[in-house]
């Protein structure tokens, strides 16, 4: 961590003034001899990532918490040994997040921007789904810059759902995130692209004609992306 003269902190994010980049503030681990659900949840709450810059890491903590709820562990009961081992392994590597640096500026201030595009990606597994949005900047010179804007992740319901359903949940998640980012940026965006490798999502227009549970989510995806 740089000296206090070189950075400022807000909402769990550190702004390195010298490098003009953002990093995640990682709190010290809770000094507990026995890990309980209360201690685990408290530890998770200390890592705040409003922009989702390190979602691939924080989603693991959310999965741990859900697993404890699924096992119906009381707040002050020790967690199962398998979860403890996985948790302490994750916690021991968490300090590495502070080494991740994300440029604060999306593109060079001196460049002559010709066009801006948003590219979003969604994916899902049996335990979680996520979405991420990037900004692609094309300059008059032809140079292209790619910047991470925002990502979000969410654990799947304890009631196990099918992968196709979760893929559609991820697509809905992405549609909402793209809509939010485009609104917040408030700048002219030439094109918006939503990418997925799920054939269920790619055929969601066909799904719309079927009277099943996928209908409302398909409607929302079309509403947000057209």
C-alpha positions in Angstrom: 0.0 0.0 0.0 1.5 3.4 -0.9 1.9 6.2 1.7 -1.1 8.3 2.7 0.2 11.2 0.6 -0.2 9.1 -2.5 -3.7 7.6 -2.1 -7.2 8.2 -0.9 -9.8 5.7 0.0 -13.6 5.6 -0.4 -16.2 2.8 -0.4 -13.5 0.1 -0.1 -11.6 1.4 -3.1 -8.1 2.9 -3.0 -7.2 5.6 -5.5 -3.4 5.7 -6.0 -2.9 9.4 -7.0 0.6 8.9 -8.3 -0.3 6.1 -10.7 -4.0 7.3 -11.1 -5.3 3.8 -10.7 -7.8 2.0 -8.4 -7.1 -1.0 -6.1 -9.2 -2.9 -3.6 -8.7 -2.2 0.2 -8.2 -5.6 1.8 -8.8 -5.6 5.6 -6.7 -7.8 7.9 -8.1 -11.2 8.6 -10.2 -11.7 11.7 -8.2 -13.3 14.5 -10.3 -16.3 15.3 -9.1 -19.6 16.6 -12.4 -21.3 15.7 -14.3 -20.1 12.6 -18.0 -19.7 13.1 -20.7 -18.5 10.7 -20.8 -15.2 12.5 -17.1 -14.7 12.1 -17.2 -15.8 8.5 -20.0 -13.4 7.5 -18.4 -10.6 9.4 -15.1 -11.2 7.5 -16.9 -11.2 4.1 -18.6 -7.9 4.9 -15.3 -6.2 5.3 -14.3 -6.7 1.7 -16.4 -4.1 -0.2 -16.1 -4.1 -4.0 -18.7 -1.7 -5.3 -17.6 -1.9 -9.0 -17.0 -5.6 -9.0 -13.4 -5.3 -9.9 -12.5 -8.5 -8.2 -15.8 -10.4 -8.5 -14.1 -13.7 -9.4 -12.7 -13.7 -5.9 -15.6 -12.3 -3.8 -18.1 -14.7 -5.3 -16.2 -17.5 -3.6 -16.9 -16.0 -0.2 -20.6 -15.6 -1.0 -20.7 -19.3 -1.9 -19.1 -20.2 1.4 -21.8 -18.2 3.2 -24.6 -19.9 1.3 -23.2 -23.3 2.0 -23.4 -22.6 5.7 -27.1 -21.6 5.4 -27.7 -24.7 3.4 -26.2 -26.8 6.2 -28.3 -24.9 8.7 -25.3 -24.0 10.8 -26.1 -21.7 13.8 -24.3 -18.4 14.1 -21.9 -19.3 16.9 -21.4 -23.0 15.9 -18.0 -24.0 14.4 -18.1 -24.4 10.7 -17.4 -27.9 9.1 -13.7 -28.7 8.7 -13.9 -28.8 4.9 -15.4 -25.3 4.7 -12.8 -24.0 7.2 -9.9 -25.4 5.1 -11.3 -23.8 1.9 -12.1 -20.6 3.7 -8.6 -20.1 5.3 -7.0 -21.0 1.9 -9.1 -18.2 0.2 -8.5 -15.8 3.1 -4.7 -16.4 3.0 -4.6 -15.3 -0.7 -7.0 -12.3 -0.3 -4.1 -9.9 0.3 -3.1 -10.4 -3.4 -6.1 -8.4 -4.5 -4.4 -5.2 -3.2 -1.8 -5.8 -5.9 -4.5 -5.6 -8.7 -4.4 -2.1 -10.3 -7.2 -0.8 -12.6 -6.6 2.5 -14.4 -9.1 5.1 -13.3 -9.3 6.7 -16.7 -11.0 4.6 -19.4 -8.9 6.1 -22.2 -6.0 8.5 -22.8 -7.2 12.0 -22.1 -5.1 13.3 -25.1 -6.6 10.8 -27.6 -9.1 11.8 -30.2 -12.0 9.4 -29.6 -13.8 8.3 -32.7 -16.3 5.8 -31.2 -17.3 4.1 -28.0 -18.7 0.6 -27.6 -19.9 -1.4 -24.7 -19.2 -5.1 -24.6 -20.9 -7.3 -22.0 -20.4 -11.0 -21.2 -22.4 -13.3 -19.0 -21.9 -16.9 -17.8 -23.3 -19.3 -15.2 -22.5 -22.4 -13.4 -24.5 -24.6 -11.0 -23.5 -22.4 -8.0 -23.4 -18.8 -9.4 -23.8 -16.5 -12.4 -22.1 -13.3 -13.4 -21.9 -10.4 -15.8 -19.2 -8.0 -16.8 -19.1 -4.9 -19.0 -16.1 -3.4 -20.8 -15.7 -0.1 -22.7 -14.0 -0.3 -26.1 -12.6 3.1 -27.2 -11.5 3.6 -30.8 -9.4 6.6 -31.6 -9.1 8.5 -34.9 -5.6 7.0 -35.2 -7.1 3.5 -35.1 -5.8 2.7 -31.7 -8.2 0.7 -29.5 -8.3 0.7 -25.7 -10.3 -1.8 -23.6 -11.4 -0.9 -20.0 -13.2 -2.8 -17.3 -16.2 -0.8 -16.3 -18.2 -3.0 -13.9 -19.1 -6.5 -13.0 -21.6 -8.3 -10.8 -22.0 -11.8 -9.5 -24.7 -13.6 -7.7 -24.9 -17.1 -6.0 -27.6 -19.4 -7.4 -30.6 -20.2 -5.2 -30.1 -23.0 -2.6 -32.9 -24.8 -4.5 -30.8 -26.2 -7.3 -31.8 -25.0 -10.7 -30.8 -26.2 -14.2 -27.8 -24.7 -15.9 -29.9 -23.4 -18.9 -32.1 -21.5 -16.4 -29.1 -20.0 -14.7 -27.6 -19.1 -18.1 -30.8 -17.1 -18.7 -30.5 -15.5 -15.3 -27.0 -14.5 -16.2 -28.2 -13.0 -19.5 -30.9 -11.0 -17.6 -28.2 -9.9 -15.2 -26.1 -8.7 -18.1 -29.0 -6.9 -19.7 -29.7 -5.0 -16.5 -26.0 -4.2 -16.0 -25.5 -2.9 -19.6 -28.6 -0.7 -19.2 -27.3 0.7 -15.8 -23.8 1.4 -17.1 -25.0 3.1 -20.3 -27.4 5.3 -18.2 -24.7 6.2 -15.6 -22.0 7.0 -18.2 -24.3 9.5 -19.9 -22.1 9.6 -23.0 -22.8 8.7 -26.7 -22.3 5.0 -27.2 -22.1 3.9 -30.8 -22.9 0.2 -30.2 -23.7 -2.1 -27.4 -22.9 -5.8 -27.6 -24.0 -8.6 -25.3 -22.0 -11.9 -25.6 -22.8 -15.4 -24.4 -22.0 -18.9 -25.4 -25.4 -20.3 -24.2 -27.6 -21.6 -27.0 -30.6 -21.3 -24.6 -30.0 -17.5 -24.4 -29.2 -17.1 -28.1 -32.6 -18.8 -28.8 -34.5 -16.8 -26.2 -36.6 -15.2 -28.9 -37.9 -18.6 -29.7 -38.4 -19.3 -26.0 -40.7 -16.2 -25.8 -43.4 -18.0 -27.7 -43.4 -20.9 -25.2 -45.7 -20.6 -22.1 -43.1 -21.5 -19.6 -41.1 -20.0 -16.7 -38.5 -18.5 -19.1 -41.0 -16.1 -20.6 -40.7 -13.1 -18.2 -36.9 -13.2 -18.2 -36.8 -13.4 -22.0 -39.1 -10.3 -22.2 -36.8 -8.4 -19.9 -33.6 -9.3 -21.9 -35.3 -8.1 -25.1 -36.5 -4.9 -23.4 -33.0 -4.0 -22.1 -31.1 -4.9 -25.2 -33.2 -3.5 -28.0 
